[in-house]
């Protein structure tokens, strides 16, 4: 991280404890950590549409600590990027601690990835025990994805998430197959959890938490403005648009749009087809 960039990221919001959101009694809406996707530009977009809390993509702690290049590439933020949780993957406590120290002035919390690429437990009793041990160490909340790796395309076990929540005294966030605000509210009602974390649902519709059933054109335009302002690489800029426009384009339109290879071509397409 460049020094001059870091100096612009410290703001009063960083001093706030995000745990306060869970005490408000309202559904806490969370943007999941997504490798390549939940970077600064996308976090900025979903915050405009009622997202309460954002996570960075998963960052490998060892690389982050050892490489300035990795730090510059993997972690960017700004004054409006609050509250922010940085997620690390690590198998060495000292490296994790060092990585946390680096980002601590610029984030509201640290998350440890225990869910991918492989899950820790597929037995509910052991999972509950693990969560209670985590609570005993002092973690602020836990997020639970209600499936094992082998159940990737099967229904989410919301009953299991409910059991975990009933055995915890700290907030629990539910994750898995949530594609609309109504579904988010329903999941929290079923499980008793304090919030929901969404990944693919937000990729397809970044305005989901604001109650939109599909991505509004205003949101697409906001993405174009934000991505260009922040210098988002073309591949990322284009891929996000492909996700957002999935439901509003025909098969033929998808073939044409997905084949575009430059920012100018994308802007021309959006202007010609949607007046954007």
C-alpha positions as CSV (number, residue, x, y, z in Angstrom):
1,X,0.0,0.0,0.0
2,X,1.4,3.4,-1.0
3,X,2.0,5.7,1.9
4,X,0.1,8.6,0.3
5,X,-2.9,6.3,-0.3
6,X,-3.0,5.1,3.3
7,X,-3.0,8.6,4.6
8,X,-6.3,9.3,2.9
9,X,-8.1,6.3,4.3
10,X,-8.3,7.0,8.0
11,X,-11.7,8.5,9.0
12,X,-13.8,8.8,12.0
13,X,-16.0,5.9,10.8
14,X,-13.1,3.5,11.3
15,X,-13.4,4.1,15.1
16,X,-16.9,2.8,15.2
17,X,-17.5,-0.8,16.3
18,X,-19.6,-2.6,13.7
19,X,-21.0,-4.8,16.4
20,X,-23.3,-1.8,17.2
21,X,-25.2,-2.6,14.1
22,X,-26.3,-6.0,15.5
23,X,-27.7,-4.3,18.5
24,X,-30.0,-2.1,16.5
25,X,-32.6,-4.8,16.1
26,X,-32.6,-4.4,12.3
27,X,-31.5,-7.0,9.7
28,X,-27.8,-6.4,9.0
29,X,-27.0,-6.8,5.3
30,X,-23.5,-7.9,4.4
31,X,-21.6,-8.1,1.2
32,X,-19.6,-11.4,1.3
33,X,-15.8,-11.7,0.6
34,X,-15.5,-12.6,-3.0
35,X,-12.1,-13.3,-4.6
36,X,-11.6,-10.8,-7.5
37,X,-15.0,-9.3,-7.0
38,X,-15.6,-7.6,-3.6
39,X,-13.0,-5.0,-4.2
40,X,-13.3,-1.3,-3.5
41,X,-15.3,-0.3,-6.6
42,X,-18.0,-3.0,-6.0
43,X,-18.1,-2.3,-2.2
44,X,-18.7,1.4,-3.1
45,X,-21.6,0.4,-5.4
46,X,-23.4,-1.9,-3.0
47,X,-23.1,0.6,-0.2
48,X,-25.2,3.0,-2.3
49,X,-27.9,0.4,-2.2
50,X,-28.4,-0.3,1.5
51,X,-25.5,-2.7,2.2
52,X,-24.5,-2.2,5.8
53,X,-21.2,-4.0,6.0
54,X,-18.6,-5.1,3.4
55,X,-15.8,-7.6,3.4
56,X,-12.7,-7.5,1.2
57,X,-11.8,-10.5,-0.9
58,X,-9.9,-13.2,0.9
59,X,-6.3,-12.2,1.3
60,X,-3.5,-14.8,1.9
61,X,-1.8,-13.5,5.1
62,X,1.6,-14.9,4.3
63,X,1.8,-13.2,0.9
64,X,0.3,-9.9,2.3
65,X,3.0,-9.7,5.0
66,X,5.9,-10.6,2.8
67,X,5.2,-8.6,-0.3
68,X,4.6,-4.9,-0.8
69,X,3.3,-5.7,-4.3
70,X,0.7,-8.0,-2.7
71,X,-0.4,-5.4,-0.3
72,X,-0.8,-2.8,-3.0
73,X,-2.7,-5.2,-5.2
74,X,-4.9,-6.9,-2.6
75,X,-6.0,-4.1,-0.2
76,X,-7.3,-0.7,-1.3
77,X,-9.8,1.4,0.5
78,X,-10.9,5.0,0.9
79,X,-12.7,7.3,3.4
80,X,-16.2,6.2,2.3
81,X,-15.4,2.4,2.6
82,X,-16.8,2.0,6.1
83,X,-17.5,-0.2,7.9
84,X,-15.0,-2.7,6.4
85,X,-14.0,-6.2,7.4
86,X,-10.7,-7.6,6.0
87,X,-10.7,-11.3,5.5
88,X,-7.5,-13.3,5.7
89,X,-6.6,-16.9,5.0
90,X,-3.8,-18.2,7.2
91,X,-2.3,-21.3,8.8
92,X,0.3,-19.4,10.9
93,X,-0.9,-17.4,13.9
94,X,2.1,-15.0,13.8
95,X,1.6,-14.2,10.1
96,X,-2.1,-13.6,10.7
97,X,-1.3,-11.3,13.6
98,X,1.2,-9.4,11.5
99,X,-1.2,-9.0,8.6
100,X,-4.0,-7.8,11.0
101,X,-1.6,-5.2,12.4
102,X,-0.9,-3.8,8.9
103,X,-4.6,-3.2,8.0
104,X,-5.9,-2.5,11.5
105,X,-5.9,1.4,11.1
106,X,-7.9,1.1,7.9
107,X,-10.5,-1.5,8.7
108,X,-13.2,-2.1,11.3
109,X,-12.5,-5.8,11.9
110,X,-10.6,-8.9,10.8
111,X,-12.2,-12.1,9.6
112,X,-10.6,-15.5,9.4
113,X,-11.7,-17.7,6.5
114,X,-12.8,-21.0,7.8
115,X,-15.1,-21.9,4.9
116,X,-13.2,-22.2,1.7
117,X,-11.6,-23.8,-0.2
118,X,-12.5,-26.6,2.3
119,X,-14.8,-26.6,5.3
120,X,-13.6,-27.5,8.8
121,X,-16.5,-29.7,9.9
122,X,-19.5,-31.3,8.2
123,X,-20.9,-32.6,11.5
124,X,-23.3,-30.2,13.2
125,X,-22.4,-31.1,16.8
126,X,-18.7,-30.4,16.0
127,X,-19.6,-27.2,14.2
128,X,-21.6,-25.9,17.1
129,X,-18.7,-26.8,19.4
130,X,-16.3,-25.0,17.1
131,X,-18.5,-21.9,17.1
132,X,-18.8,-21.9,20.9
133,X,-15.0,-22.2,21.2
134,X,-14.6,-19.2,18.8
135,X,-17.0,-17.2,21.0
136,X,-15.0,-18.1,24.1
137,X,-11.9,-16.7,22.5
138,X,-13.6,-13.3,22.1
139,X,-14.7,-13.1,18.4
140,X,-17.5,-10.6,17.8
141,X,-19.7,-12.7,15.5
142,X,-19.6,-15.7,13.2
143,X,-20.9,-16.3,9.7
144,X,-22.3,-19.7,8.8
145,X,-22.8,-21.1,5.3
146,X,-25.4,-23.9,5.7
147,X,-23.8,-26.5,3.4
148,X,-20.8,-28.7,3.1
149,X,-18.5,-28.6,0.1
150,X,-20.1,-31.6,-1.4
151,X,-23.6,-30.0,-1.1
152,X,-22.7,-27.1,-3.2
153,X,-25.9,-27.1,-5.3
154,X,-28.2,-28.6,-2.7
155,X,-30.6,-26.6,-0.5
156,X,-29.1,-24.7,2.4
157,X,-29.6,-26.3,5.9
158,X,-31.2,-23.3,7.5
159,X,-32.3,-25.5,10.4
160,X,-28.6,-26.2,11.2
161,X,-27.9,-22.4,11.1
162,X,-30.8,-22.0,13.5
163,X,-29.3,-24.5,15.9
164,X,-26.0,-22.8,15.8
165,X,-27.6,-19.4,16.6
166,X,-29.5,-20.9,19.5
167,X,-26.3,-22.1,21.0
168,X,-24.5,-18.7,20.7
169,X,-24.8,-15.5,22.6
170,X,-22.9,-13.4,20.0
171,X,-24.4,-12.4,16.6
172,X,-24.6,-15.0,13.9
173,X,-24.8,-14.2,10.2
174,X,-26.5,-16.6,7.8
175,X,-25.1,-17.2,4.3
176,X,-26.3,-19.3,1.3
177,X,-28.6,-18.9,-1.7
178,X,-30.1,-15.5,-0.8
179,X,-31.2,-13.7,-4.0
180,X,-33.6,-11.0,-2.8
181,X,-34.3,-8.7,0.1
182,X,-37.5,-10.7,0.8
183,X,-35.5,-14.0,0.9
184,X,-33.0,-12.3,3.3
185,X,-35.8,-11.3,5.6
186,X,-37.3,-14.8,5.5
187,X,-33.9,-16.5,6.2
188,X,-33.5,-14.3,9.3
189,X,-37.0,-15.1,10.4
190,X,-36.4,-18.9,10.0
191,X,-33.0,-19.0,11.6
192,X,-33.2,-16.2,14.2
193,X,-29.9,-14.9,12.9
194,X,-28.9,-11.3,13.2
195,X,-28.0,-10.7,9.6
196,X,-27.4,-12.2,6.2
197,X,-24.2,-12.4,4.0
198,X,-24.7,-12.5,0.2
199,X,-22.3,-13.2,-2.6
200,X,-23.8,-14.3,-5.9
201,X,-27.1,-12.6,-5.3
202,X,-25.3,-9.2,-5.1
203,X,-23.1,-9.9,-8.1
204,X,-26.3,-10.4,-10.1
205,X,-28.1,-7.5,-8.5
206,X,-26.0,-5.1,-6.5
207,X,-29.2,-3.2,-5.6
208,X,-30.8,-6.3,-4.0
209,X,-30.6,-5.0,-0.4
210,X,-32.5,-1.9,-1.5
211,X,-35.4,-4.1,-2.5
212,X,-34.9,-4.3,-6.3
213,X,-35.8,-7.6,-7.9
214,X,-33.3,-7.1,-10.7
215,X,-30.5,-4.7,-11.4
216,X,-32.0,-1.2,-12.2
217,X,-30.4,0.8,-15.0
218,X,-29.4,3.4,-12.5
219,X,-27.3,0.9,-10.7
220,X,-25.5,-0.1,-13.9
221,X,-24.8,3.5,-14.6
222,X,-23.5,4.0,-11.0
223,X,-21.2,1.0,-11.6
224,X,-19.8,2.6,-14.8
225,X,-19.1,5.9,-13.0
226,X,-17.6,4.3,-9.9
227,X,-15.5,1.7,-11.8
228,X,-14.0,4.3,-14.2
229,X,-13.4,6.8,-11.4
230,X,-11.4,4.2,-9.4
231,X,-9.5,2.8,-12.4
232,X,-11.0,-0.7,-12.2
233,X,-9.2,-3.1,-14.6
234,X,-11.3,-3.8,-17.7
235,X,-11.7,-7.5,-17.1
236,X,-13.3,-6.8,-13.7
237,X,-15.3,-3.9,-15.0
238,X,-16.8,-6.0,-17.8
239,X,-17.3,-9.2,-15.7
240,X,-19.4,-7.3,-13.2
241,X,-21.6,-5.9,-15.9
242,X,-22.0,-9.4,-17.4
243,X,-23.4,-10.5,-14.0
244,X,-25.6,-7.4,-13.5
245,X,-27.2,-7.6,-17.0
246,X,-27.8,-11.4,-16.9
247,X,-31.6,-11.0,-16.4
248,X,-32.2,-8.0,-18.7
249,X,-30.4,-9.2,-21.8
250,X,-31.4,-11.9,-24.4
251,X,-29.2,-14.8,-25.3
252,X,-28.1,-13.0,-28.5
253,X,-27.4,-9.8,-26.6
254,X,-25.3,-11.7,-24.1
255,X,-23.2,-13.2,-26.9
256,X,-22.5,-9.7,-28.3
257,X,-21.9,-8.0,-25.0
258,X,-19.7,-10.8,-23.5
259,X,-17.5,-10.6,-26.6
260,X,-16.7,-6.9,-26.2
261,X,-13.0,-6.3,-25.5
262,X,-12.6,-2.6,-24.5
263,X,-14.1,0.0,-22.2
264,X,-15.1,2.2,-25.1
265,X,-16.9,-0.7,-26.8
266,X,-18.8,-1.4,-23.6
267,X,-19.8,2.3,-23.2
268,X,-21.0,2.4,-26.8
269,X,-23.0,-0.7,-26.3
270,X,-24.7,0.6,-23.1
271,X,-25.5,3.9,-24.8
272,X,-26.9,2.3,-27.9
273,X,-29.1,-0.3,-26.1
274,X,-30.0,1.3,-22.8
275,X,-29.4,5.0,-23.3
276,X,-26.7,4.9,-20.5
